């Protein structure tokens, strides 16, 4: 009996070594770019993580970029693998970057539904729509010789948390939105500045004894990445149908209860000598509630109650604390409601339920059949929510507590 067990163990150990695969047999794709092609349907860009030999430096060595035209991602993979000494592996892909043209044509559907399972791309990957070309945006991401995908994702998350002007949604949310029809997808909108002088370019100039800002002009952006998030891309189903600026994206996040913190810069309209001067207000969430119902005549109604904690960051010295408090609870409150309404109208004009009001309607339905018969997308063009904002002057409460 003991001999049989020993023999079985030896056979299992040998079986595990029948098909060994070297670690350098794979090139790990961390970003996929899709643009419209010239001679073929698409132009694919694959950014690969360049590994360093030192310990604890994985993903810190810049990126390898491979690209070609093809009618499908499988054709592109076959074409590229014929020219490299390793196989492409998509298990670490963190970004799907779509050029605006294919995004508006619905190319995301083809990519997601035909290739994700086969290529083993994780649905946790984040979608970014490049305002112009995806290959430019990807190149700009790695212009500082940094291909650490974790750093890039963390940078986007921090941008959303600190400014409120970013939106991040995974491919799994895109699939959910398109399959269930309860809301529409919104992705980060990527911009590209080819003239920007990166940190790496400054370092190179310094090492050669040159002026790192020799080519910079007054008013230019200097430092950081050539690629950046410039707002949000709105989708209706699988197709991109509109955009929001960074400031408009902030109010989208407020409407969804996803704001962490932000600063709003505007003009003081409280009267007096300081009328028309610049004022900055820091805001953070104080409460968020949605109340949905059907009116007696069958209309669908949603009231969005938003409470914002606010504090004046910068103002004209002629504005007293009392005047600032009255302005925050009056004019600023009205301004917030107007911005929420304006951003909703942009979304509705793009046939995009990015504020996810369809989700509230689905909660009122008893069965899937009832939800389907409700035909939310047909009702959406005539839908209009009500936004109610309450502003709490945090600084005023602090002053009162100290008295």
N, C-alpha and C positions, 0 to 999 in steps of 0.2 A: 504493500500500500504506500509506504514511504517513498519507494522508488518511482511509483506512478506520479506522485505529487511533485517530486523533484524534476521529473521529465517534463511535466506540464508547465512548471515555472520556467524552465529553460526554453521551451518552445515559445512561450509568450514573450519572453525577453528578446528572442531572435526575431519574432514577428514584428516587434516594435521598431526594428532597425532595417526592415526590408526596403523602406522608401524614405531614407533620410533626405531632408531638404536644408541646404545651407541658408543661413540668414541673409547672405548677400545675393540670394537667388531672386529676391523681390525688390521692386522699387515701390515705396509706399506713397500713393497719391494722396495729398492732403487737401488739394483744391482742384475742382473741375470747372473749367470755363467753357461756355457755349456761346458762339457768335454765329451770325449768318455767314455762309461760305460764299466764295466767288464762283468756283466751278462746280462745287458740290453743295449739298444742302446746308451743312454746318462746318464751322471751324472750331475744333476742340483744342483746349489748352489744358494740360495736366501739369500741376506743380507738385514736384516730389520732394520729400524731406531728405536733405543731405545729412547723412550721419557722420559724426566725428569719431575718431578712434579713442579719445580720452573718456574716462568714466564720468558719468553724470553730465554729459554734454549732448545727449541725444536730442536731435531736433534743433541744435543751436548753430548749425553750420551753413545756413542759407538754403536756397532752393535750387533744384534742377527743373528746368521748364522744357516740356516736350509738347509739340503741337503739330496738327495736320488737319487737312480737310477730309471730310467723310460724310456719307449719307446717314450714318448711325454711329453711336458710341462704340458698338462692337467692331465696326469696320475701322474706326480710329484706333482702337486698342490693338487690333491685328496688324495694322499698318505700322504703328509705332514699335510694337514688340519685335517686328522684323528687323529693326535697326538698332536694338539695344541688347546687351548681354544678360538680361534678366527679365522677369515677368512683372507686370503691373499688378499691384495689390491695392484694393480700394477700401479695405477695412478700417483705415484711419482717416478717411475723407471727412473733413469738418465743414467745408464750404462748397456750396454749389453757386457759382457766379454765372448769371445769365445776362447777356447783352440785351439792351432794351428791345431791339427789333424782334428777336426770337421769343422774348418774354411776352410781347404783345401778340405774337402769333400763336401762343399756347404751347410752345416747345417744352415747357416743364412737364406737361402731361406725358408726352412721349418718353422723356428721359426717366421719369419716376416709375411709370407703369410697365416699362419694358426692360429696364436695366437694373433696378435696385436690388431685386432678389438674386438675379444671376451674378452680378458683380459684387454682391455682399456689401453694398453701401448702406451704412447705418441711417435709419430714418431720423436720427437725432441731428444729422447735418443741418446747417443753417443756410437758408437761401438769401443771396444778395443779388439785386438787379443793378447792373452797371448802367449808368445814364447813357454811356456811349458804347464802348467795347469791353467785353469781359477780359480779354487778354491783356488790355492795358491796366485794368484794375488789379488783376492778379500780379502783374509785373510790379506795379506800384506798392503792393503789400509787402513784397520781399526786397524792396530797393535798399533796405538797411541791412541786408544779409542776415535776416532773421526769419527762419522758417518754423519757429516753434508755434504750432497750431494752438496750444493752450494759451499762450500769451495773447494771440490775436483774438481768440474768443473772449478772454478775460477783459481785454481792452474794450470790446464792444459792450460787454455787460456793465463795465464801469461807466461808460459813456451814458448808457441808459439810466443808471442809478444816480449819477451826479448831475446830469443835465435834463433828463427826461425827454431828450430830443432824438431818441433812437428806438427802434423796435426790432425785436429778435424773435423769430418763430421758426421752429424746426419743420422739417419735411413732414413729420408725422401730423402736425397741425394742418398742413396743406392738404394732406390726404383726407383728414377728418372733415375739413371744410368742404371739400369737393364731393365727398361721398355722402355726407349727411345734409348739406345745404342749410345748416342752421346759422352760419356766419360766413364771412369771406376772409381770405388770407391777406395779410400785409407783410411785406418784407422790408429789410433795410435797402435803401437806395444809395448806391455807391457813386461817388464822384472821383475824378482823377485830375491831378495838376502836374503835368509833365515838366513844368518850369521850376517846380519847388526844389530847393537845395536841401537834400536829406542830411541827416546826422553823419552818415557814412561818407558822403561827399565832402562835408566840412572836415571830417577827420583826415581824409586823404589829402586835402589841400594843406592842412596843417603839417602833416608828416613830410610833405614836399617843400615846406617853407613858404607856402603861399598864403594868401588872404582867403579864409574860408567863406567870406561873404563878398568876394570880388564881383560876382555876377548878380548879386542881389540889388534890387531897386527899392527905394522907399515905398512902403505900402505892400510889398510882396510878403506872402507867407513864407517863413523860413523854418526848417527843422520838422521832424516828424516824418510821416509817410506821405508818399505821393498820392496814395489812395486814402479816401476818407468816406465816412457816412454823411450823406447830404440830405437825408430825409427818409421818407417811406414810399414804397411802391404799393399801390392799391391793386387788388385783384378782384375779378368777378369770375368765380369758378377757377379754371386753370389759366385764364388770360389776364395779363396786366392791363389795366384800363385807366390808370391815373396815377398821380403822384401827390405827395405832401412835402412841404418844406420842413426843415428841422423844427421851426417854431410851431408849425401846424401839427407835427408829430407829437409835440409836447401835449397839446390839447386832446389829441387822440388818446394818449396814455391817461390823461386826467379822466376822460369819459369812461374808460375801462377800469378805473380804480388801480392802475398800474404805475402811477407816479410815485417816485421816491423823494426826489428833491429837485428843485429847478429855480432859476432866477429869471424873472420877467422884466425886461427893460421897456419902458414906455414914457409917455409925457404926462406930467402932473396937470390935472384939470380941476384943481380944487379952488381956483380963484386966488386973488391977492397978487402981490408982487412976484411970487414964484410961479405964476401961471405960465405954462408952456415950457418949463424947465424939465430936464431929464430926471427920472426917478427909477430906481431898481428895487424890485420886491422879490424876496425869497419866499418860495412856497413849498409846502410839504402836505401830505394827506392828513386830514382830520376826520374823515368819514366818507363812506361811499355807499349808496343804496339805490337800487332800481325797483320801482313798483310797476308791475305790468297788469293790465286787466282788459276786459272787453266792455265797451260802453253798451248801454241798452240798445243802441242802433246797430251794434255788431262791429263797431270800429275798434281796432287794436290800439291801445294807448300805453305809453311808457313814460314815467316820470323819473328823471335821473337827479337824485339829490347828492350834491357834492359839497363837502365841507373842507375848506382849505385853511391850514395854519399859515399865516402870513407875517412877514416882518420886513420893514423897510431897510434895505441894505445900504442905499446911498440916496441922498436927497439934497435939495438946496437948503442951506442953513436958515433961510427965512420961513421954512415950513415948520410950524410947531408940532409937538407930539399930538396935541388935540386935533389939529388940522389933518395930520397924517392918518390918525385913527378914523376920522370921519370920511376921508377920501377912500381908505381901504374898504370900509363897510358900505360905501355908496358907489362912487364911480368905478372903483376897481372891481367890485363885485359884479356890476353890470357889464364891465368889459369882459370878465371871465365867461359870463353867460353868452355874450355875443360871440366870443371866439369859439366856444363849444358848438354853437349853432352854425357858425360859418364853416367849421371843419366838417360837421355832419353833412351840410349841403354839398361840399366838395365830394365827399364819399358817395352820397346818393347820386350826384351827377355822373359819377364814374360807375354807377350800378354796383357799388361795392359796399356790402354790409360789414365794413371793417370795425364798426362800433359794436357789432354782435347783438343787435336787437332781435334778430331772428331766434337767438338762443332763448331770450325771454318769452317769445311767442311759443316756442316748442314746449316750454315748461307748463303751459296752460293746456296742452293737448293730452288726451288720455291714451291714445293709441298711435302707432306709426302711420296707420292709414288716415287718421284724422289730420295728422301733421302734413302728410302729402297732399291731401285734399285742400288744405289751407292755402297752398300755392304762395308761399311767402315772397318769392322773387317777383311775382306778378303784382303783389300788393305794395312792395317796397317803394316804388317810385312815388306813391301818394302818401307814404308814411311820414309822420313828423313828430318827433319826441319833444318833451318839455324838459328843459334844463333849469335846475334851481341851485344856485351857489350860495353858500354861507361862508363868510370870511371871518376868521378869528385872528385878531391882532395879538400875536404872541407877546410882543414887546409890551403892550398895554397891560396884559395880565401880569407880566413879571413886575411892572411898576406898581400895580395895585397890591400884589402880594408882599412887596417890600415896605409898603406904607403901614 
